[in-house]
Amino acid sequence: MSLPPSLLSLLSLLSIYIVLDIMIRTLREPLDLRISYHDPVWNEGLGWDRTTVHR
């Protein structure tokens, strides 16, 4: 069974997005501590929770 090219590209994009998301979540803890003290506005701009700023 072969998938149409459009569906195949959509699936590959989705898998790339999932892998990136997992990597970002893994790296997020050390990044939060470093960034939150320098620029809380940038944190909020990225959509990270505000609690990281006040830690």
BELCORMO-V290391 format. One line per field, one symbol per residue. phi: phi as a letter, one per 30 degrees, with the letter a starting at -180 (. if undefined). psi: psi as a letter, one per 30 degrees, with the letter a starting at -180 (. if undefined). Layout:
BEGIN
phi = ???
psi = ???
END
This chain:
BEGIN
phi = .cddedddddddddddddddddddddddeddedddeddbdddedddiddddddcd
psi = kkkkeeeeeeeeeeeeeeeeeeeeeefeeeeeeeeffeieeeeeefglkfffeg.
END
